Amino acid sequence: MATKVLDAWALIAFFEDEPAAEAVENLLQQATDEKHKLLMSVVNWGEVYYNTMREVSQEAAELKAHEIAALPIDIIGVSDDLALARQAAIFKATHKMSYADCFAAALAKNKNAELITGDPEFNAVEKEIKIAWLK
């Protein structure tokens, strides 16, 4: 089964019904049907949370957290072996990217997975990881 990594950009597009929402909804349905596995870094989960809190309220962010928990997405933490944090740090040191985005890229690289995003910041690592671009 193929593994895909969702960036915060993709999940925010889904929740805010942006043009990429339908593509993300299809990915979520395919994950429910066990056609692939969806992962998201806990750091990118935090991006969705703070974005919602900043734009709406903390109560809305808590509701969004419950919605995410019901989706077929495995949230991946930074483990004790530090491999994810190390790869994110390498991306941050060698590319102009936000640190949170570096975690999405690191998770994709470490899991040999395809990153799902529409964030142009990931152009910096396009030669190092596989990216499925949303529009």
C-alpha positions, 0 to 999 in steps of 0.5 A: 500500500502506498504512503502519502504525507499531507502538508498543512496546506492540503488539509487547510484547503480541504477544511476551507473548501478551496479549489484543492478540497475535492482532490484532498477529499478523494485522497481521504476517501481512498485512505478510508478504502485502504488504497493508500495510507495517509500520514501527517507530522504532528508539527503540521497538525499544529499548523492547522490548529494554530491557523484555525485559532488565529483566524477563528478561535481556540474553540474552533481549533479544538473542533478542528482537532476533533475533526482531524482525529476522525479522518483516516490520517495517522499523526506522526510525532517526533520519536525518540530516535530523532530521525524526523527532527534531524532530517527536518533540520537538514532541510531547514539548514539547506533550503529556504523553507519554514521549519514546519514545512521541513517536517512534512518534507522530512516525513515524506523522505523518511517514509519514502512517501509522496508529499501532497501539497500546493505550497510553492515553498516545497519547490526547494525540495522537489528533487529530493522527495516525490510531490503531488501538486494540488492546485 
